[in-house]
Amino acid sequence: MKILKLLGRIRGVLPMILDKTVKWWKKAILIAALIYLFLPVDLIPPLIPVFGWLDDILIWAAILYFFGPDLDVYLTPGGREKKYRYKYSDVTEAEFTINKEEEAND
């Protein structure tokens, strides 16, 4: 089940890269991982069947896990808008007074 969730997050990679509000270093990591995926140079040579893909799979699993909460925002309808809607509304405590004269006039 967790593997399917990780694989589902792949759909959020491109929208996250194209989002102007995402920090540059997050975009750089995603772009570097995409470049590494398609480069012919690997940590484990692709000559060995299955093991040649192991480094790519491990790198992408780590990226999808690390950026999971960020990528999940792009997978839910309206998720990006909800993410920023309450960004500055962290009020936990407030004080106010009621003027009895103004209350009597209403």
N, C-alpha and C positions, 0 to 999 in steps of 0.2 A: 504494500500500500504506500509506503513512504517513497519507494522507487517511482511509482506512478505520479506521485505529487511532485517529485523532483523533475521528472520528464515534462510534466505539464507546465512548469515554470519557464521552459525554453521559449514559450510563446511570448513571454514578457520581456525578453532580452532586447529585441529591436525597439519596442516602444520606450524602454528605459533609456536606451542610447540616444534616441531622438528627443527625449524630454529635456527642455532647456533648464528645468529646475534641479536636475540631478547634478551632483558635484562632479567636477572634472575627473577626479581620481577614480571614482566608481566607473565612469565611462571608459577611462583608460584601461582599467583592469579587464572589462568586458571586451573591448576591442583587441587587446593583446591576446586574450584567450581565443577569440575568433581567428586571429592571424595564426596563432600557434596550431589551431585545429587544422588549418589548410596548408601549412608549410610542410614541405617534405622532410624537414629535419625534426626528429623526435628524440626524446630521452631514451626510449626503447625502440630499436630499429623495427620498422614494419615488416622486415623479412621473416620474423617469427610470427606465424599465424596466431591470432587472438591476442597474444601478449604485446604485439605491436600497437594495438588499440588501447591497451590498458592505461598508459599514461594520459591519453586524451580523455578517457572515461573518468579517471580519477580527478583530473584537473577540473573538468566540467561539473562533476558531482560536488566538488568542494565549492566552486563558484556558485552553483545553484543553491547550495545549502547556506552559504555565507550571505548571499544577497536575497535569500528567500522572502523575508518580509517586504523588501522593496519590490521584488518581482510580483508578489501576490497582489499588490495594489493595482497593477496593470491587467490582472486577470479577471477582476470583478467589475461588472458594469457600473460605471460611475465611481469606481474606487479611487481614482486619482483626484477627483473633485472632493470627495469626502476626506481625503488625506489632508488637504490644505484648508478645508472649511473651518475647522476648529483649532487651527494652529496657534492662535493667540488668545484662546478662551480658557486659560487654565486658572480661573478664579476659584480659589478654595475657601476664601473667607472674606466677608464684607461687613461693614458697619454702616448703619444709616439711622437717622432720627426722623421722627414725624412731628411736625409742628401742629399742635392741636388747634390753633387758630385757623390755619389753612384747611385742616380737615373739616372744621365746623362750617366753613364757607362753601364747601363742595356739596 
